Amino acid sequence: MKNLFLTLIISILISSCGENRSEKTLAINEIKDLNVSADFIIKKDTFDFSINGDLRKVTYYNDKYYCMFQTKRENTSGSFKKMVILNNKGKFIEDVFVPGGIQSMFYYDIRIENDSLFLQRAQHDEENFVLGKYVANFQPIETRAFKTYEDEQYNVYSTCRGEWGGTVFFQDKKTNELYEGSSTCPIVVNKIGSEYFVTNYMGHMIGFASVNKISDPKNLAKSKWDFKKRFGSENQKGIEKLLDTMDFYIPTSFVVKNKLLHIYNDDKGTYIAEIENEKMKPIYTFDFKFSPQFNQRLSNGKQILTFDIAESEKDGILIIDGNNLDFKFLR
């Protein structure tokens, strides 16, 4: 009976593509209590905010969500970027002016450093923009490198050059020495004990995903302070490849009880899995299929992702905090 009920609810969700927002929200909220397990706590909520566009990027900054949308123009096929600020309950606060230099960016990342929000052109690092703490418009700044991860011992940087590869860099904070290894293209860095785990994905051509373990960054090849090299590193020294696949995309990896876990999806569904014998071993199956994208790792280990559900044309914000996964649906 439970499986029949679950199937019925999912059917309602899928069939709601052409229905109005309140009906879609009802279908989502009706299944929230079915997703609680002993291992993972899945929460679903709906932010009371709608916009004619798609959520592309989000970051948590100054206790607010800064959301970048690709919005649709009326009476034309063109589109433009629009950033809005939402509070913790999803209420609209204000718009952020997005200048022409950002409008023309196809690949970009939002970074938080030194109490400021930066927008960086991805892959080629041609332009950076900064959003001050008490202003609501971006200003261009000199190109700079941003940290991917940081702990007491190392600053970690990364680059992605698309089909030309990528690199992960470890800077020893005491000696300032820099070490590098091949890593195409780093999405997120996690640490368990004294070991680092780098999750990569590159979507060029067929695309591939990998997870690398670095037990001691000092065993990597020594590097120079040059993050603008056209090609990624070819150095494999000091890197153990835990997974290397072309079968699926890994949008993020995270740590629960000192175990590295991963989200991925295939044609059948979306899963949480661990790596066993260089293969994914699913340990949890979500009751709806969605496509997430990593955006930010907070200093306390929480992760912020965007996600979308193709069947219902819904998207939103996913917050991962250990074994708690909190979905904030938009529209």
C-alpha positions in Angstrom: 0.0 0.0 0.0 2.8 2.4 0.8 4.5 1.8 -2.6 1.1 2.3 -4.3 0.7 5.6 -2.4 4.2 6.8 -3.3 3.7 5.9 -6.9 0.4 7.8 -7.0 2.0 10.9 -5.4 4.9 10.9 -7.9 2.5 10.5 -10.7 0.7 13.6 -9.5 4.0 15.5 -9.4 5.0 14.5 -12.9 1.6 15.3 -14.4 1.6 18.8 -12.8 3.9 20.4 -15.5 1.1 22.4 -16.9 -0.6 23.2 -13.7 -0.3 26.4 -11.6 2.3 27.0 -9.0 0.1 26.2 -5.9 -0.9 22.8 -7.3 2.8 22.0 -8.0 3.7 23.1 -4.4 1.0 20.9 -3.0 2.3 17.8 -4.8 5.8 18.4 -3.5 4.8 19.1 0.1 2.5 16.0 0.2 5.5 13.6 0.0 7.8 15.3 2.5 7.1 12.9 5.3 7.9 9.8 3.2 11.6 10.8 2.9 12.7 10.4 6.5 15.1 7.5 7.2 17.4 6.4 10.0 20.4 7.5 7.9 19.3 10.7 6.1 16.8 13.4 7.0 15.2 14.8 3.8 13.2 18.0 4.3 11.2 19.9 1.7 9.9 23.4 1.8 8.7 26.0 -0.7 10.0 29.6 -0.8 7.2 32.0 -1.6 9.1 33.6 -4.5 8.5 33.3 -8.2 10.3 34.6 -11.3 10.1 34.1 -15.0 13.4 32.4 -15.4 15.7 29.6 -14.2 17.9 29.5 -11.1 21.5 29.2 -12.2 23.7 30.1 -9.1 23.1 30.7 -5.4 25.4 31.6 -2.5 24.7 32.1 1.2 26.1 35.5 2.3 25.4 37.8 5.2 22.6 35.4 6.3 20.8 35.8 3.0 20.5 33.9 -0.3 22.0 35.6 -3.3 20.3 34.0 -6.3 21.3 34.5 -9.9 18.6 33.7 -12.5 18.6 33.5 -16.3 15.4 35.3 -16.9 13.3 35.4 -20.1 12.4 38.6 -21.9 8.9 39.3 -23.0 8.1 39.2 -26.8 11.6 37.9 -27.6 13.7 34.7 -27.3 16.5 36.6 -25.6 17.4 36.3 -21.9 19.4 38.1 -19.3 20.9 37.5 -15.8 19.0 38.9 -12.8 20.3 38.6 -9.2 17.9 38.8 -6.3 18.4 38.6 -2.5 16.1 36.4 -0.4 16.0 36.0 3.4 16.1 32.7 5.2 12.4 32.2 4.7 12.6 32.9 1.0 11.1 36.4 1.1 12.3 38.9 -1.5 14.6 41.6 -0.1 16.1 43.5 -3.1 17.6 43.3 -6.6 21.3 43.5 -7.3 22.3 45.4 -10.4 24.1 43.1 -12.8 26.4 45.0 -15.3 27.0 44.2 -18.9 30.4 42.5 -18.2 28.5 39.9 -16.2 25.6 39.6 -18.6 28.0 38.3 -21.3 29.5 35.5 -19.1 28.5 32.0 -20.0 30.5 30.2 -17.3 30.9 31.9 -14.0 31.2 31.2 -10.2 30.2 33.1 -7.2 32.8 33.3 -4.4 32.8 34.5 -0.8 36.1 35.8 0.7 37.1 38.5 3.2 33.5 39.4 3.9 32.8 40.2 0.2 31.0 38.5 -2.6 32.8 38.0 -5.9 31.7 36.9 -9.3 34.4 35.2 -11.3 34.4 34.2 -15.0 35.0 30.5 -14.9 37.6 28.5 -16.8 39.6 31.4 -18.2 39.7 33.9 -15.2 39.4 36.9 -17.5 37.2 39.1 -15.3 36.3 39.4 -11.6 33.6 41.5 -10.0 33.0 42.3 -6.4 29.9 43.1 -4.4 30.6 45.0 -1.2 28.8 44.1 2.0 26.7 47.3 2.1 26.1 47.9 -1.6 23.8 46.4 -4.2 25.8 46.6 -7.4 28.9 44.8 -8.8 32.1 46.6 -9.5 35.0 45.2 -11.7 38.2 44.4 -9.9 41.7 43.1 -10.8 41.7 39.3 -11.7 42.7 37.2 -8.7 42.6 33.6 -7.5 40.0 32.4 -5.0 40.3 29.5 -2.5 38.5 26.3 -3.2 39.1 25.1 0.4 41.0 26.1 3.5 42.1 24.5 6.8 44.8 25.2 9.4 47.6 23.8 7.2 46.7 24.6 3.6 45.0 27.0 1.2 43.6 25.0 -1.7 43.1 26.6 -5.2 41.9 25.0 -8.3 41.6 25.7 -12.0 39.6 24.3 -14.9 40.6 24.6 -18.5 37.8 22.6 -20.0 39.2 20.0 -22.5 42.7 21.2 -21.6 42.4 19.8 -18.1 42.6 21.2 -14.6 44.8 21.5 -11.6 44.4 21.5 -7.8 47.0 23.5 -5.8 47.9 23.2 -2.1 49.7 26.1 -0.5 51.5 25.4 2.8 50.5 28.2 5.1 53.8 28.0 7.1 56.3 27.8 4.3 54.3 29.3 1.4 55.4 26.4 -0.8 53.0 25.4 -3.5 52.2 21.9 -4.7 50.0 20.8 -7.6 48.3 17.8 -9.1 46.2 16.9 -12.1 42.5 17.3 -11.3 39.9 18.0 -14.1 37.9 19.9 -13.1 37.6 20.3 -9.3 34.1 20.8 -7.9 34.6 20.4 -4.2 37.3 19.4 -1.7 36.5 17.5 1.5 38.8 16.4 4.3 38.6 13.3 6.5 41.3 13.0 9.2 44.4 14.2 7.5 43.4 13.1 4.0 41.9 15.3 1.2 39.3 14.2 -1.3 38.8 16.1 -4.6 35.7 15.5 -6.6 36.0 16.4 -10.3 33.7 16.8 -13.3 34.3 17.9 -16.8 31.4 18.1 -19.2 33.4 18.4 -22.5 32.2 15.9 -25.2 30.9 12.8 -23.4 32.0 14.1 -20.0 33.5 12.3 -17.1 33.6 12.4 -13.3 36.4 11.3 -10.8 37.2 11.4 -7.1 40.9 11.7 -6.1 42.4 11.1 -2.7 45.5 13.1 -1.6 46.9 11.6 1.6 49.7 14.2 1.9 49.8 17.3 -0.3 53.6 17.5 0.2 53.8 14.4 -2.0 52.4 16.3 -4.9 54.7 17.9 -7.4 56.1 21.3 -6.5 54.5 24.2 -8.4 54.9 27.8 -9.3 52.5 30.6 -8.5 50.9 30.6 -11.9 47.2 29.9 -12.0 46.7 31.2 -15.5 48.4 28.4 -17.4 46.5 27.4 -20.5 46.7 23.7 -19.8 45.9 21.8 -16.6 48.6 19.9 -14.7 49.6 16.4 -15.8 51.2 15.5 -12.5 49.8 12.3 -10.9 52.3 12.0 -8.2 50.7 11.8 -4.7 47.2 11.2 -6.1 45.1 8.0 -5.6 42.2 7.8 -8.0 39.2 6.3 -6.2 36.8 6.7 -9.1 37.1 7.5 -12.8 33.9 7.2 -14.8 32.0 8.4 -17.9 28.7 6.9 -16.8 27.3 9.7 -14.7 27.8 13.2 -13.2 28.8 13.7 -9.6 27.5 17.2 -8.6 28.9 17.0 -5.1 30.6 14.9 -2.4 30.1 15.4 1.4 31.1 13.8 4.7 28.8 12.1 7.1 30.3 10.4 10.2 33.8 10.4 8.7 32.6 8.7 5.5 32.8 10.3 2.1 29.4 10.2 0.3 28.3 11.4 -3.2 25.2 12.4 -5.0 24.7 11.3 -8.5 21.9 10.4 -10.9 21.4 8.2 -13.9 18.4 7.5 -16.2 16.5 5.9 -13.4 16.9 8.2 -10.5 19.0 10.2 -8.0 21.1 8.6 -5.3 23.5 9.0 -2.4 26.3 6.5 -2.7 29.7 5.6 -1.4 32.7 4.3 -3.5 33.5 0.6 -3.2 36.1 -1.1 -5.4 36.2 1.9 -7.8 32.4 1.8 -8.3 29.4 3.7 -6.9 27.4 1.7 -4.3 24.0 3.4 -3.8 22.9 3.6 -0.1 19.9 5.9 -0.5 17.5 6.5 -3.4 15.5 9.8 -3.5 11.8 9.5 -4.2 12.1 12.1 -7.0 14.7 12.6 -9.7 16.6 15.9 -9.7 19.7 17.5 -11.1 21.8 19.4 -8.5 24.8 21.6 -9.0 27.4 22.5 -6.4 27.7 26.2 -5.6 29.3 26.8 -2.2 30.9 25.1 0.8 30.5 27.1 4.0 33.2 27.3 6.7 31.1 25.0 8.9 31.0 22.3 6.3 27.5 23.0 5.0 27.0 23.0 1.2 24.8 25.1 -0.9 23.6 23.7 -4.3 21.0 24.6 -6.9 18.7 21.9 -8.3 16.0 21.4 -10.9 13.4 18.8 -11.7 12.8 18.5 -15.4 9.5 16.8 -15.1 7.8 19.7 -13.2 10.0 22.6 -14.4 10.7 23.4 -10.7 14.0 24.4 -9.3 15.4 25.5 -6.0 18.1 25.5 -3.3 19.5 22.4 -1.7 21.3 22.7 1.7 23.4 19.8 2.8 24.5 19.7 6.5 25.8 16.2 7.3 23.0 13.7 6.9 20.4 16.5 6.7 19.4 17.5 3.1 17.0 20.5 3.0 15.2 21.3 -0.3 13.9 24.8 -0.8 11.6 24.8 -3.9 11.1 28.0 -5.9 8.3 29.0 -8.3 
